[in-house]
Amino acid sequence: MSQPTIERAAGGVVVRLRNGIREVLLIDDQYNRVSFAKGHVEKGETWEDTALREVAEETGISARIIAPLGRVEYPITRSGHPVQKQVRLFLMEALDASAEPVTQVEELESAYYLPWDEAITRVSERGYENWKWLMDRADVEWQWYEGDWEKSWRNLPGDAKFEEARDRFLAVRSLCERFVTSVEAELTACVPEWTVKSRAQGSPSLPRVISDEGKALLEAIEHTLLRPTASTLDIERLCSVAKEHGFHAVCVNPQHVALASSCLEGTTVKVCSVVGFPLGATDTRALQAEVEAVVARGASEVDMVIPIGSLCEDDIWTTYQHVAAAVREAHMERDVTVKVILETCYLTLAQVVKGCLVAVAAGADFVKTSTGFAPGGARFADVAIMAMSVNGALGIKAAGGIKSRAQAETFLRFGATRLGTSNGVGLLSEG
């Protein structure tokens, strides 16, 4: 059978506020179904370019992008040839709330705005089945945008006091829970064959109460040295310090796994290494070969980087293939722990949730925030939403920019069970 032709399209949900009422731009298509403006990606366009152009061409409405919503893929046959449709969807805001839509193309019967609740009913009754999760996601993203939660919660500085972080989280917790349920609905519609078997229903109790913070901190630390200039003497010193303090693990580059394993033989300190690091833009076969190599040299834990660009464009399928490939290799002969690095600073909050649920579906053991090589590291909001997403099915590793004991303890309270840091001794000595 011939390989399918890929056809890409983009569009999404356009919102306007008129007289204090939130309205949604809908279209009635030629099949008497309710849908949203969308169309084919033209050569040289980005997904966002296409979404904005198609809205303008189909309805006459000029808009701006607020956030990505998701992606739908499905096969069709055209002239006897298989075609794989890829449709990227965005939340957009109309630039002129007074402008009324005018149908611009023959394929559409009409274009019109409806108040939000009426639009939900219309889409539920006459919309396409694999798009019915879209309105709830759009509502969540709109509330996140209107509340300015990206700034006030997600980008809360790492040196913020625990009490401030707790209060911000409690104020936005219910919206975060809706992020998780809306992503679950998306995955159910788009990839029903994936089963998130071990994720419990509900949401974890956050912030957590930790009775012995010193013990919890010690058990969580993975003493890390991934600097490209690290010498063999540096690795030996790293292992000596980890052994002296009884850290959970050391984390080193593949080149140094055998040395670290030799240094730590007979101790309880584990050896962790990284694969697909730090970009994640590797072939799945190469990823598996890396896993095989570090495990053979003594690594009992492997931190893999997802294909970051894939998840940034809501390609959960490619992301799943990479995670599943690493998990298969790691779990083949030994009980090797796999941690999935999401590189959360590049992702929207919904994409962080998607990355977590993909990791659960693919059989991973942990999700991890960051490589430490990107512009941003671990954030309290990202760790909290990761804990809410996996809800006990996986561990959570916060890594990147953990500078103080207070910051480390706040991460633990928001759900982290491991901490990747090059400052393990410093964190303990502050107590």
TORKOL-4160 file (C-alpha; in steps of 0.2 Angstrom, whole numbers, padded with zeros to 4 digits, m for minus):
431
<pt num="1" X="0000" Y="0000" Z="0000"/>
<pt num="2" X="0007" Y="0017" Z="m0005"/>
<pt num="3" X="0011" Y="0030" Z="0009"/>
<pt num="4" X="m0002" Y="0042" Z="0012"/>
<pt num="5" X="0000" Y="0060" Z="0006"/>
<pt num="6" X="0000" Y="0073" Z="0020"/>
<pt num="7" X="m0012" Y="0087" Z="0019"/>
<pt num="8" X="m0011" Y="0101" Z="0033"/>
<pt num="9" X="m0024" Y="0113" Z="0038"/>
<pt num="10" X="m0026" Y="0126" Z="0051"/>
<pt num="11" X="m0040" Y="0136" Z="0059"/>
<pt num="12" X="m0049" Y="0137" Z="0075"/>
<pt num="13" X="m0061" Y="0146" Z="0087"/>
<pt num="14" X="m0062" Y="0165" Z="0086"/>
<pt num="15" X="m0069" Y="0174" Z="0101"/>
<pt num="16" X="m0076" Y="0192" Z="0102"/>
<pt num="17" X="m0082" Y="0202" Z="0117"/>
<pt num="18" X="m0096" Y="0213" Z="0112"/>
<pt num="19" X="m0106" Y="0223" Z="0126"/>
<pt num="20" X="m0098" Y="0212" Z="0139"/>
<pt num="21" X="m0104" Y="0196" Z="0130"/>
<pt num="22" X="m0092" Y="0183" Z="0124"/>
<pt num="23" X="m0097" Y="0176" Z="0107"/>
<pt num="24" X="m0090" Y="0163" Z="0095"/>
<pt num="25" X="m0088" Y="0163" Z="0077"/>
<pt num="26" X="m0096" Y="0147" Z="0069"/>
<pt num="27" X="m0099" Y="0142" Z="0051"/>
<pt num="28" X="m0112" Y="0131" Z="0043"/>
<pt num="29" X="m0103" Y="0120" Z="0030"/>
<pt num="30" X="m0109" Y="0112" Z="0014"/>
<pt num="31" X="m0113" Y="0096" Z="0023"/>
<pt num="32" X="m0125" Y="0105" Z="0035"/>
<pt num="33" X="m0113" Y="0103" Z="0050"/>
<pt num="34" X="m0107" Y="0116" Z="0062"/>
<pt num="35" X="m0088" Y="0119" Z="0061"/>
<pt num="36" X="m0075" Y="0133" Z="0063"/>
<pt num="37" X="m0065" Y="0142" Z="0050"/>
<pt num="38" X="m0050" Y="0132" Z="0043"/>
<pt num="39" X="m0041" Y="0129" Z="0027"/>
<pt num="40" X="m0025" Y="0122" Z="0019"/>
<pt num="41" X="m0008" Y="0127" Z="0024"/>
<pt num="42" X="0000" Y="0136" Z="0009"/>
<pt num="43" X="0019" Y="0134" Z="0004"/>
<pt num="44" X="0029" Y="0145" Z="0016"/>
<pt num="45" X="0016" Y="0148" Z="0029"/>
<pt num="46" X="0017" Y="0144" Z="0047"/>
<pt num="47" X="0002" Y="0135" Z="0056"/>
<pt num="48" X="m0002" Y="0152" Z="0064"/>
<pt num="49" X="m0001" Y="0161" Z="0047"/>
<pt num="50" X="m0014" Y="0149" Z="0039"/>
<pt num="51" X="m0026" Y="0150" Z="0054"/>
<pt num="52" X="m0027" Y="0169" Z="0053"/>
<pt num="53" X="m0028" Y="0169" Z="0034"/>
<pt num="54" X="m0041" Y="0156" Z="0033"/>
<pt num="55" X="m0052" Y="0165" Z="0045"/>
<pt num="56" X="m0051" Y="0181" Z="0035"/>
<pt num="57" X="m0053" Y="0173" Z="0019"/>
<pt num="58" X="m0068" Y="0163" Z="0024"/>
<pt num="59" X="m0077" Y="0175" Z="0035"/>
<pt num="60" X="m0069" Y="0192" Z="0033"/>
<pt num="61" X="m0064" Y="0193" Z="0051"/>
<pt num="62" X="m0047" Y="0199" Z="0056"/>
<pt num="63" X="m0040" Y="0190" Z="0072"/>
<pt num="64" X="m0025" Y="0187" Z="0082"/>
<pt num="65" X="m0018" Y="0171" Z="0090"/>
<pt num="66" X="m0021" Y="0168" Z="0109"/>
<pt num="67" X="m0016" Y="0150" Z="0111"/>
<pt num="68" X="m0014" Y="0134" Z="0102"/>
<pt num="69" X="m0029" Y="0122" Z="0106"/>
<pt num="70" X="m0024" Y="0106" Z="0098"/>
<pt num="71" X="m0023" Y="0095" Z="0083"/>
<pt num="72" X="m0034" Y="0083" Z="0074"/>
<pt num="73" X="m0028" Y="0069" Z="0062"/>
<pt num="74" X="m0038" Y="0057" Z="0052"/>
<pt num="75" X="m0036" Y="0047" Z="0036"/>
<pt num="76" X="m0047" Y="0050" Z="0020"/>
<pt num="77" X="m0046" Y="0043" Z="0003"/>
<pt num="78" X="m0045" Y="0055" Z="m0012"/>
<pt num="79" X="m0046" Y="0047" Z="m0030"/>
<pt num="80" X="m0041" Y="0030" Z="m0023"/>
<pt num="81" X="m0026" Y="0037" Z="m0014"/>
<pt num="82" X="m0024" Y="0038" Z="0005"/>
<pt num="83" X="m0022" Y="0055" Z="0013"/>
<pt num="84" X="m0018" Y="0059" Z="0031"/>
<pt num="85" X="m0026" Y="0075" Z="0036"/>
<pt num="86" X="m0018" Y="0086" Z="0050"/>
<pt num="87" X="m0028" Y="0100" Z="0056"/>
<pt num="88" X="m0020" Y="0112" Z="0069"/>
<pt num="89" X="m0033" Y="0122" Z="0079"/>
<pt num="90" X="m0030" Y="0139" Z="0088"/>
<pt num="91" X="m0039" Y="0150" Z="0100"/>
<pt num="92" X="m0041" Y="0168" Z="0092"/>
<pt num="93" X="m0048" Y="0185" Z="0097"/>
<pt num="94" X="m0057" Y="0196" Z="0084"/>
<pt num="95" X="m0048" Y="0212" Z="0082"/>
<pt num="96" X="m0064" Y="0222" Z="0078"/>
<pt num="97" X="m0078" Y="0216" Z="0090"/>
<pt num="98" X="m0090" Y="0227" Z="0079"/>
<pt num="99" X="m0087" Y="0218" Z="0063"/>
<pt num="100" X="m0099" Y="0205" Z="0057"/>
<pt num="101" X="m0094" Y="0190" Z="0047"/>
<pt num="102" X="m0098" Y="0189" Z="0029"/>
<pt num="103" X="m0097" Y="0172" Z="0020"/>
<pt num="104" X="m0083" Y="0173" Z="0007"/>
<pt num="105" X="m0081" Y="0156" Z="0000"/>
<pt num="106" X="m0093" Y="0144" Z="m0009"/>
<pt num="107" X="m0090" Y="0129" Z="0002"/>
<pt num="108" X="m0099" Y="0138" Z="0017"/>
<pt num="109" X="m0117" Y="0141" Z="0019"/>
<pt num="110" X="m0115" Y="0154" Z="0032"/>
<pt num="111" X="m0104" Y="0162" Z="0045"/>
<pt num="112" X="m0110" Y="0170" Z="0061"/>
<pt num="113" X="m0107" Y="0174" Z="0079"/>
<pt num="114" X="m0116" Y="0165" Z="0094"/>
<pt num="115" X="m0116" Y="0168" Z="0112"/>
<pt num="116" X="m0104" Y="0156" Z="0121"/>
<pt num="117" X="m0117" Y="0144" Z="0129"/>
<pt num="118" X="m0127" Y="0144" Z="0113"/>
<pt num="119" X="m0112" Y="0140" Z="0103"/>
<pt num="120" X="m0108" Y="0125" Z="0114"/>
<pt num="121" X="m0125" Y="0118" Z="0111"/>
<pt num="122" X="m0124" Y="0121" Z="0092"/>
<pt num="123" X="m0107" Y="0112" Z="0091"/>
<pt num="124" X="m0113" Y="0098" Z="0102"/>
<pt num="125" X="m0129" Y="0095" Z="0091"/>
<pt num="126" X="m0122" Y="0098" Z="0074"/>
<pt num="127" X="m0103" Y="0098" Z="0076"/>
<pt num="128" X="m0090" Y="0084" Z="0071"/>
<pt num="129" X="m0087" Y="0071" Z="0084"/>
<pt num="130" X="m0068" Y="0073" Z="0084"/>
<pt num="131" X="m0070" Y="0091" Z="0087"/>
<pt num="132" X="m0082" Y="0091" Z="0102"/>
<pt num="133" X="m0068" Y="0093" Z="0115"/>
<pt num="134" X="m0063" Y="0110" Z="0107"/>
<pt num="135" X="m0076" Y="0122" Z="0115"/>
<pt num="136" X="m0071" Y="0116" Z="0133"/>
<pt num="137" X="m0053" Y="0118" Z="0129"/>
<pt num="138" X="m0056" Y="0135" Z="0121"/>
<pt num="139" X="m0065" Y="0141" Z="0137"/>
<pt num="140" X="m0051" Y="0135" Z="0148"/>
<pt num="141" X="m0038" Y="0144" Z="0138"/>
<pt num="142" X="m0049" Y="0160" Z="0137"/>
<pt num="143" X="m0051" Y="0160" Z="0156"/>
<pt num="144" X="m0032" Y="0158" Z="0158"/>
<pt num="145" X="m0029" Y="0172" Z="0146"/>
<pt num="146" X="m0042" Y="0184" Z="0154"/>
<pt num="147" X="m0035" Y="0180" Z="0171"/>
<pt num="148" X="m0017" Y="0183" Z="0166"/>
<pt num="149" X="m0012" Y="0167" Z="0175"/>
<pt num="150" X="0003" Y="0164" Z="0163"/>
<pt num="151" X="0011" Y="0179" Z="0172"/>
<pt num="152" X="0004" Y="0179" Z="0189"/>
<pt num="153" X="0005" Y="0160" Z="0192"/>
<pt num="154" X="0015" Y="0151" Z="0179"/>
<pt num="155" X="0029" Y="0164" Z="0179"/>
<pt num="156" X="0030" Y="0166" Z="0197"/>
<pt num="157" X="0049" Y="0169" Z="0201"/>
<pt num="158" X="0058" Y="0154" Z="0209"/>
<pt num="159" X="0063" Y="0164" Z="0224"/>
<pt num="160" X="0044" Y="0168" Z="0229"/>
<pt num="161" X="0039" Y="0162" Z="0246"/>
<pt num="162" X="0030" Y="0146" Z="0248"/>
<pt num="163" X="0015" Y="0155" Z="0255"/>
<pt num="164" X="0013" Y="0166" Z="0240"/>
<pt num="165" X="0015" Y="0151" Z="0228"/>
<pt num="166" X="0002" Y="0142" Z="0238"/>
<pt num="167" X="m0011" Y="0156" Z="0238"/>
<pt num="168" X="m0008" Y="0159" Z="0219"/>
<pt num="169" X="m0011" Y="0140" Z="0216"/>
<pt num="170" X="m0026" Y="0139" Z="0227"/>
<pt num="171" X="m0034" Y="0153" Z="0217"/>
<pt num="172" X="m0031" Y="0145" Z="0200"/>
<pt num="173" X="m0032" Y="0126" Z="0205"/>
<pt num="174" X="m0050" Y="0123" Z="0198"/>
<pt num="175" X="m0044" Y="0130" Z="0181"/>
<pt num="176" X="m0029" Y="0119" Z="0181"/>
<pt num="177" X="m0040" Y="0104" Z="0185"/>
<pt num="178" X="m0050" Y="0109" Z="0169"/>
<pt num="179" X="m0034" Y="0109" Z="0159"/>
<pt num="180" X="m0031" Y="0091" Z="0164"/>
<pt num="181" X="m0049" Y="0085" Z="0160"/>
<pt num="182" X="m0050" Y="0095" Z="0144"/>
<pt num="183" X="m0034" Y="0087" Z="0138"/>
<pt num="184" X="m0041" Y="0070" Z="0143"/>
<pt num="185" X="m0056" Y="0073" Z="0132"/>
<pt num="186" X="m0045" Y="0078" Z="0118"/>
<pt num="187" X="m0035" Y="0062" Z="0119"/>
<pt num="188" X="m0051" Y="0052" Z="0121"/>
<pt num="189" X="m0057" Y="0059" Z="0104"/>
<pt num="190" X="m0041" Y="0059" Z="0095"/>
<pt num="191" X="m0032" Y="0043" Z="0101"/>
<pt num="192" X="m0045" Y="0032" Z="0109"/>
<pt num="193" X="m0034" Y="0017" Z="0107"/>
<pt num="194" X="m0022" Y="0025" Z="0120"/>
<pt num="195" X="m0026" Y="0019" Z="0138"/>
<pt num="196" X="m0020" Y="0029" Z="0153"/>
<pt num="197" X="m0023" Y="0013" Z="0164"/>
<pt num="198" X="m0014" Y="0018" Z="0180"/>
<pt num="199" X="m0019" Y="0036" Z="0182"/>
<pt num="200" X="m0031" Y="0038" Z="0196"/>
<pt num="201" X="m0047" Y="0048" Z="0194"/>
<pt num="202" X="m0048" Y="0065" Z="0203"/>
<pt num="203" X="m0034" Y="0076" Z="0208"/>
<pt num="204" X="m0019" Y="0075" Z="0221"/>
<pt num="205" X="m0019" Y="0085" Z="0237"/>
<pt num="206" X="m0008" Y="0099" Z="0234"/>
<pt num="207" X="0002" Y="0107" Z="0241"/>
<pt num="208" X="0008" Y="0092" Z="0250"/>
<pt num="209" X="0012" Y="0091" Z="0269"/>
<pt num="210" X="0030" Y="0085" Z="0271"/>
<pt num="211" X="0033" Y="0079" Z="0289"/>
<pt num="212" X="0052" Y="0077" Z="0288"/>
<pt num="213" X="0058" Y="0090" Z="0274"/>
<pt num="214" X="0076" Y="0086" Z="0277"/>
<pt num="215" X="0074" Y="0067" Z="0274"/>
<pt num="216" X="0062" Y="0070" Z="0259"/>
<pt num="217" X="0075" Y="0082" Z="0251"/>
<pt num="218" X="0090" Y="0070" Z="0253"/>
<pt num="219" X="0080" Y="0056" Z="0246"/>
<pt num="220" X="0075" Y="0066" Z="0231"/>
<pt num="221" X="0091" Y="0074" Z="0225"/>
<pt num="222" X="0099" Y="0068" Z="0209"/>
<pt num="223" X="0117" Y="0075" Z="0210"/>
<pt num="224" X="0119" Y="0081" Z="0192"/>
<pt num="225" X="0134" Y="0085" Z="0181"/>
<pt num="226" X="0130" Y="0087" Z="0163"/>
<pt num="227" X="0142" Y="0101" Z="0159"/>
<pt num="228" X="0150" Y="0097" Z="0142"/>
<pt num="229" X="0167" Y="0102" Z="0149"/>
<pt num="230" X="0166" Y="0089" Z="0164"/>
<pt num="231" X="0182" Y="0080" Z="0166"/>
<pt num="232" X="0184" Y="0062" Z="0174"/>
<pt num="233" X="0190" Y="0070" Z="0190"/>
<pt num="234" X="0174" Y="0080" Z="0191"/>
<pt num="235" X="0164" Y="0064" Z="0189"/>
<pt num="236" X="0174" Y="0055" Z="0202"/>
<pt num="237" X="0171" Y="0070" Z="0214"/>
<pt num="238" X="0153" Y="0070" Z="0210"/>
<pt num="239" X="0151" Y="0052" Z="0214"/>
<pt num="240" X="0161" Y="0054" Z="0230"/>
<pt num="241" X="0150" Y="0068" Z="0236"/>
<pt num="242" X="0134" Y="0058" Z="0232"/>
<pt num="243" X="0141" Y="0043" Z="0241"/>
<pt num="244" X="0146" Y="0054" Z="0256"/>
<pt num="245" X="0128" Y="0062" Z="0258"/>
<pt num="246" X="0118" Y="0047" Z="0252"/>
<pt num="247" X="0109" Y="0056" Z="0237"/>
<pt num="248" X="0097" Y="0045" Z="0227"/>
<pt num="249" X="0107" Y="0046" Z="0211"/>
<pt num="250" X="0120" Y="0055" Z="0201"/>
<pt num="251" X="0116" Y="0060" Z="0183"/>
<pt num="252" X="0129" Y="0061" Z="0170"/>
<pt num="253" X="0132" Y="0061" Z="0152"/>
<pt num="254" X="0133" Y="0044" Z="0143"/>
<pt num="255" X="0152" Y="0045" Z="0141"/>
<pt num="256" X="0154" Y="0045" Z="0160"/>
<pt num="257" X="0141" Y="0031" Z="0164"/>
<pt num="258" X="0154" Y="0017" Z="0166"/>
<pt num="259" X="0166" Y="0028" Z="0177"/>
<pt num="260" X="0151" Y="0033" Z="0188"/>
<pt num="261" X="0145" Y="0015" Z="0189"/>
<pt num="262" X="0163" Y="0009" Z="0195"/>
<pt num="263" X="0164" Y="0023" Z="0208"/>
<pt num="264" X="0147" Y="0019" Z="0215"/>
<pt num="265" X="0148" Y="0000" Z="0215"/>
<pt num="266" X="0142" Y="m0007" Z="0231"/>
<pt num="267" X="0133" Y="0009" Z="0237"/>
<pt num="268" X="0114" Y="0013" Z="0236"/>
<pt num="269" X="0117" Y="0028" Z="0224"/>
<pt num="270" X="0110" Y="0025" Z="0207"/>
<pt num="271" X="0118" Y="0030" Z="0191"/>
<pt num="272" X="0106" Y="0040" Z="0179"/>
<pt num="273" X="0111" Y="0046" Z="0161"/>
<pt num="274" X="0103" Y="0056" Z="0148"/>
<pt num="275" X="0098" Y="0051" Z="0130"/>
<pt num="276" X="0091" Y="0061" Z="0115"/>
<pt num="277" X="0099" Y="0075" Z="0125"/>
<pt num="278" X="0097" Y="0090" Z="0125"/>
<pt num="279" X="0086" Y="0093" Z="0110"/>
<pt num="280" X="0076" Y="0077" Z="0108"/>
<pt num="281" X="0077" Y="0079" Z="0089"/>
<pt num="282" X="0083" Y="0062" Z="0086"/>
<pt num="283" X="0078" Y="0046" Z="0077"/>
<pt num="284" X="0069" Y="0033" Z="0087"/>
<pt num="285" X="0082" Y="0020" Z="0082"/>
<pt num="286" X="0096" Y="0031" Z="0088"/>
<pt num="287" X="0086" Y="0034" Z="0104"/>
<pt num="288" X="0085" Y="0016" Z="0107"/>
<pt num="289" X="0103" Y="0013" Z="0104"/>
<pt num="290" X="0108" Y="0026" Z="0116"/>
<pt num="291" X="0097" Y="0018" Z="0129"/>
<pt num="292" X="0104" Y="0001" Z="0126"/>
<pt num="293" X="0122" Y="0008" Z="0127"/>
<pt num="294" X="0120" Y="0017" Z="0144"/>
<pt num="295" X="0110" Y="0003" Z="0152"/>
<pt num="296" X="0124" Y="m0009" Z="0146"/>
<pt num="297" X="0137" Y="0002" Z="0155"/>
<pt num="298" X="0128" Y="0003" Z="0171"/>
<pt num="299" X="0114" Y="0016" Z="0171"/>
<pt num="300" X="0098" Y="0010" Z="0180"/>
<pt num="301" X="0089" Y="0027" Z="0176"/>
<pt num="302" X="0087" Y="0035" Z="0160"/>
<pt num="303" X="0081" Y="0053" Z="0157"/>
<pt num="304" X="0075" Y="0055" Z="0139"/>
<pt num="305" X="0071" Y="0071" Z="0130"/>
<pt num="306" X="0055" Y="0071" Z="0120"/>
<pt num="307" X="0055" Y="0078" Z="0102"/>
<pt num="308" X="0051" Y="0095" Z="0108"/>
<pt num="309" X="0046" Y="0103" Z="0092"/>
<pt num="310" X="0033" Y="0089" Z="0089"/>
<pt num="311" X="0024" Y="0093" Z="0105"/>
<pt num="312" X="0026" Y="0112" Z="0102"/>
<pt num="313" X="0015" Y="0109" Z="0087"/>
<pt num="314" X="0003" Y="0097" Z="0096"/>
<pt num="315" X="0010" Y="0081" Z="0087"/>
<pt num="316" X="0006" Y="0069" Z="0101"/>
<pt num="317" X="0008" Y="0054" Z="0089"/>
<pt num="318" X="0027" Y="0057" Z="0086"/>
<pt num="319" X="0030" Y="0062" Z="0104"/>
<pt num="320" X="0022" Y="0045" Z="0109"/>
<pt num="321" X="0032" Y="0035" Z="0097"/>
<pt num="322" X="0048" Y="0042" Z="0104"/>
<pt num="323" X="0043" Y="0039" Z="0122"/>
<pt num="324" X="0037" Y="0022" Z="0119"/>
<pt num="325" X="0053" Y="0017" Z="0109"/>
<pt num="326" X="0064" Y="0022" Z="0124"/>
<pt num="327" X="0053" Y="0013" Z="0136"/>
<pt num="328" X="0053" Y="m0003" Z="0126"/>
<pt num="329" X="0072" Y="m0003" Z="0126"/>
<pt num="330" X="0074" Y="0001" Z="0144"/>
<pt num="331" X="0061" Y="m0011" Z="0150"/>
<pt num="332" X="0066" Y="m0025" Z="0139"/>
<pt num="333" X="0078" Y="m0034" Z="0150"/>
<pt num="334" X="0080" Y="m0024" Z="0166"/>
<pt num="335" X="0069" Y="m0013" Z="0177"/>
<pt num="336" X="0077" Y="0003" Z="0171"/>
<pt num="337" X="0068" Y="0019" Z="0176"/>
<pt num="338" X="0063" Y="0030" Z="0162"/>
<pt num="339" X="0060" Y="0049" Z="0165"/>
<pt num="340" X="0053" Y="0059" Z="0151"/>
<pt num="341" X="0060" Y="0077" Z="0149"/>
<pt num="342" X="0046" Y="0089" Z="0143"/>
<pt num="343" X="0057" Y="0105" Z="0142"/>
<pt num="344" X="0041" Y="0114" Z="0149"/>
<pt num="345" X="0048" Y="0132" Z="0146"/>
<pt num="346" X="0044" Y="0129" Z="0127"/>
<pt num="347" X="0026" Y="0122" Z="0130"/>
<pt num="348" X="0009" Y="0129" Z="0134"/>
<pt num="349" X="0001" Y="0123" Z="0150"/>
<pt num="350" X="m0010" Y="0112" Z="0140"/>
<pt num="351" X="0005" Y="0105" Z="0131"/>
<pt num="352" X="0013" Y="0101" Z="0147"/>
<pt num="353" X="m0003" Y="0091" Z="0152"/>
<pt num="354" X="m0002" Y="0082" Z="0135"/>
<pt num="355" X="0016" Y="0077" Z="0137"/>
<pt num="356" X="0012" Y="0070" Z="0154"/>
<pt num="357" X="m0003" Y="0059" Z="0148"/>
<pt num="358" X="0008" Y="0054" Z="0133"/>
<pt num="359" X="0021" Y="0048" Z="0145"/>
<pt num="360" X="0008" Y="0038" Z="0155"/>
<pt num="361" X="0001" Y="0030" Z="0140"/>
<pt num="362" X="0018" Y="0025" Z="0133"/>
<pt num="363" X="0023" Y="0017" Z="0150"/>
<pt num="364" X="0036" Y="0029" Z="0157"/>
<pt num="365" X="0040" Y="0030" Z="0175"/>
<pt num="366" X="0043" Y="0049" Z="0178"/>
<pt num="367" X="0040" Y="0065" Z="0169"/>
<pt num="368" X="0053" Y="0079" Z="0171"/>
<pt num="369" X="0052" Y="0097" Z="0168"/>
<pt num="370" X="0069" Y="0102" Z="0160"/>
<pt num="371" X="0086" Y="0098" Z="0153"/>
<pt num="372" X="0094" Y="0113" Z="0161"/>
<pt num="373" X="0100" Y="0119" Z="0144"/>
<pt num="374" X="0085" Y="0129" Z="0139"/>
<pt num="375" X="0081" Y="0147" Z="0143"/>
<pt num="376" X="0070" Y="0142" Z="0157"/>
<pt num="377" X="0070" Y="0128" Z="0170"/>
<pt num="378" X="0058" Y="0121" Z="0183"/>
<pt num="379" X="0043" Y="0132" Z="0188"/>
<pt num="380" X="0031" Y="0128" Z="0203"/>
<pt num="381" X="0016" Y="0129" Z="0191"/>
<pt num="382" X="0023" Y="0117" Z="0179"/>
<pt num="383" X="0027" Y="0104" Z="0193"/>
<pt num="384" X="0010" Y="0106" Z="0200"/>
<pt num="385" X="0001" Y="0103" Z="0184"/>
<pt num="386" X="0012" Y="0088" Z="0180"/>
<pt num="387" X="0007" Y="0081" Z="0197"/>
<pt num="388" X="m0011" Y="0084" Z="0194"/>
<pt num="389" X="m0010" Y="0076" Z="0176"/>
<pt num="390" X="m0001" Y="0060" Z="0182"/>
<pt num="391" X="m0010" Y="0059" Z="0199"/>
<pt num="392" X="0002" Y="0046" Z="0206"/>
<pt num="393" X="0004" Y="0036" Z="0190"/>
<pt num="394" X="0022" Y="0043" Z="0188"/>
<pt num="395" X="0035" Y="0052" Z="0198"/>
<pt num="396" X="0039" Y="0070" Z="0195"/>
<pt num="397" X="0057" Y="0077" Z="0193"/>
<pt num="398" X="0060" Y="0095" Z="0194"/>
<pt num="399" X="0076" Y="0101" Z="0187"/>
<pt num="400" X="0084" Y="0117" Z="0181"/>
<pt num="401" X="0088" Y="0132" Z="0191"/>
<pt num="402" X="0085" Y="0125" Z="0208"/>
<pt num="403" X="0096" Y="0137" Z="0219"/>
<pt num="404" X="0089" Y="0136" Z="0237"/>
<pt num="405" X="0083" Y="0124" Z="0250"/>
<pt num="406" X="0067" Y="0134" Z="0251"/>
<pt num="407" X="0064" Y="0133" Z="0233"/>
<pt num="408" X="0068" Y="0114" Z="0233"/>
<pt num="409" X="0055" Y="0111" Z="0247"/>
<pt num="410" X="0042" Y="0121" Z="0238"/>
<pt num="411" X="0044" Y="0110" Z="0223"/>
<pt num="412" X="0042" Y="0095" Z="0234"/>
<pt num="413" X="0026" Y="0102" Z="0241"/>
<pt num="414" X="0019" Y="0105" Z="0224"/>
<pt num="415" X="0022" Y="0087" Z="0219"/>
<pt num="416" X="0040" Y="0084" Z="0214"/>
<pt num="417" X="0047" Y="0067" Z="0220"/>
<pt num="418" X="0065" Y="0070" Z="0213"/>
<pt num="419" X="0076" Y="0085" Z="0211"/>
<pt num="420" X="0089" Y="0087" Z="0198"/>
<pt num="421" X="0102" Y="0099" Z="0204"/>
<pt num="422" X="0121" Y="0102" Z="0203"/>
<pt num="423" X="0119" Y="0111" Z="0220"/>
<pt num="424" X="0114" Y="0096" Z="0231"/>
<pt num="425" X="0126" Y="0099" Z="0245"/>
<pt num="426" X="0121" Y="0117" Z="0245"/>
<pt num="427" X="0103" Y="0113" Z="0247"/>
<pt num="428" X="0106" Y="0102" Z="0262"/>
<pt num="429" X="0118" Y="0114" Z="0270"/>
<pt num="430" X="0105" Y="0128" Z="0271"/>
<pt num="431" X="0095" Y="0118" Z="0284"/>
